[in-house]
């Protein structure tokens, strides 16, 4: 693609669309947008535009199309695969100003929100109606619904309730030429192709999703939250398989290993067992009648896996403390190392013990510390590779170990991502997961939406626009 040219005249024209202060070009301010949560790749965008509505997004994209300038949609920047890193010459469209909840229909249980609405803000806005938005990524206080749509985010409670795509009914998609497309709507199962389902997970490569119609879920009558303690990760994994094998599908089934427990306990002081090999955070919900009996069944199954102890949260405050520890575990990692890289591989639940053993072997071989906190119920692993980005050797070892972990996930019948997406991080892995025919079909679908290749170029598939600035001299992007 022959990229266009940014000019002062274009900057002034765009500022006329989005208002004073809505176009960022100062070098110091642009540093805010050089990366997302995947800090191993950084690139400073040409400019950042901050639209406030779908109409403004349409006008901005129409002008960028005339100038043949590529663009990158961006939410809160909490994504973890480099999906919002700007390709050379690209302009970032930051949707943080688009945070209105446009409509709530409690009777038909749906809402229409702008892309910049934080995930948790939606649940708080509808809780008085006895409803909530079920997908709950660990970063839900900050991450946006639009970003969740881009990567098909999950979270702890998607074991029972499903990931983002299971809760999106429709959307407004602005195509790269500025055209507005309305896909789906509040009616369940409309005729024709499932275009919203196709767009969820597009990582910004189809255009810019500006408004989303989402399903709202009734808030359960009662909840029970348990902490099961084990001497080893292997025992905890056996308990996970046993619980699901017994026909029990908890609302959430999360695992934290010893290193994570130490960091989290130091941060939050909630009484986690520091001598445990692993703990499971288990939650069940539904009608109050029967939950206590279901809890006893879960305890009995876990004891068959040599569980050491089992306790229920006494009240809402203790439940909140446990979930705070789990969802803020990544923030506590700063106590263990200056930097970390979170992986996102998936394996069948029954292969978790083997996969975790492989991760430990990889850690030993590359001289790295790799603690684990993850969605055990659906086999979505989040090994956390600790390092110091000031040491090029550590960076190289982290990249090599990451690739080995993902290859082992594929070898065990899994995938390279469960909810973080491909971004720039995992481009090289797709050819190991899909055939050339599969990849060609995906590229053809992308070209229908973005024939010029200007929508978030250099993501998901390797293209000429993937040569990002290296983090340190001599190191190229891991593509």
NORZIDA-V976519 format. One record per pair of residues at least 12 apart in sequence whose ideal C-beta (glycine too) atoms are under 6 Angstrom apart, sorted by the first residue. I is the first residue (numbers start at 0). J is the second residue. Records with the same first field share a line. If there is no record, write none. Layout:
# NORZIDA-V976519
I->J / J
This chain:
# NORZIDA-V976519
0->452
2->88
3->66 / 67 / 68
5->45
9->66
10->22
13->48 / 59
16->55 / 58 / 59
17->49 / 50 / 55
21->49
22->48
23->47
24->46
29->43
32->44 / 47 / 91
34->84
35->76 / 78 / 83
36->77 / 78 / 79
37->79 / 80 / 81 / 424
40->81 / 84 / 423 / 467 / 476
41->470
42->84 / 85 / 467 / 468
44->85 / 89 / 91
45->88 / 90
46->90
47->91 / 93
48->92
49->93 / 96
51->96
53->171 / 209
56->173 / 207 / 209
57->173 / 177 / 179
60->173 / 177
61->177
64->176
68->90
69->86 / 89 / 453 / 456
70->90 / 92
71->83 / 85 / 89 / 91 / 455
72->92 / 203 / 207
73->91 / 93
74->94 / 143 / 145 / 146
75->141 / 142 / 143
77->138 / 141 / 142
79->341 / 419
80->419 / 420 / 422 / 424
81->422 / 423 / 424
82->202 / 420 / 422 / 458
84->423
86->456 / 457 / 464
92->207
94->114 / 115 / 145
95->115
97->113 / 114 / 115
98->115 / 116
99->113
100->112 / 124
103->125
105->128
108->215
109->185 / 212 / 214 / 215
110->213 / 215
111->212
112->144 / 211
113->210
114->145 / 208 / 209
115->143
116->144
117->143
118->139 / 142
119->139 / 140
125->215
129->218
130->215
131->216 / 218
133->160 / 166 / 216
134->154 / 157 / 163 / 166
135->154 / 156
136->152 / 154
137->326
144->211
145->208
147->163
148->199 / 208 / 211
149->202 / 203
150->420
151->163 / 164 / 199 / 200
152->418
153->418
155->251 / 253
156->250 / 251
158->251 / 252 / 376 / 377
159->248 / 250
163->199
164->196 / 199
166->213 / 214
167->195 / 199 / 213
168->183 / 185 / 212 / 214
169->182 / 183 / 184 / 195 / 212
170->182 / 195 / 208 / 211
171->209 / 210
172->206 / 208
173->206 / 207 / 209
174->206
175->206 / 449 / 453 / 454
182->194 / 195
183->195
185->212
202->420 / 458 / 459
203->455
204->445 / 454 / 455 / 458 / 459
205->448
206->454
219->284 / 285
220->286 / 287
221->287 / 290
222->284
223->283 / 290 / 294
224->282 / 312 / 318 / 321
225->281 / 311
226->278 / 310
227->279 / 301 / 306 / 309
228->272 / 275 / 278 / 307 / 308
229->276 / 277 / 306 / 307
230->276 / 307
231->276
232->256 / 276 / 277 / 355
233->352
234->304 / 305
235->254 / 277 / 279
236->351 / 352
237->304
238->301 / 304
239->348 / 375
240->348 / 349
241->300 / 304
242->297 / 300
245->300
249->281 / 282 / 283
250->282 / 283 / 284
251->282
252->281 / 375 / 376
253->280 / 325
254->277 / 279 / 373 / 375
255->278 / 372
256->277 / 370 / 371
257->276
258->370
259->328 / 370 / 372
261->273
262->331 / 334 / 335
263->324 / 328 / 331
265->334
266->331
267->324
269->320 / 324
280->321 / 325
328->372
335->385
336->385
337->387
338->386 / 388
339->383 / 385
340->384 / 397
341->381 / 383
342->382 / 401 / 404
343->416 / 417 / 419
344->380 / 404 / 405 / 408
345->378 / 379 / 413 / 414 / 417
346->378 / 408 / 411 / 413
347->378 / 412
348->378
350->411
354->411
357->407
358->382 / 404
361->400 / 403 / 404
365->396 / 400
367->384 / 396 / 400
368->385
369->382 / 384
370->383
379->417
384->397 / 400
391->471
398->477
405->428
409->431 / 432
415->428 / 432
421->459
422->458
426->461 / 478
427->478
442->460
461->478
465->478
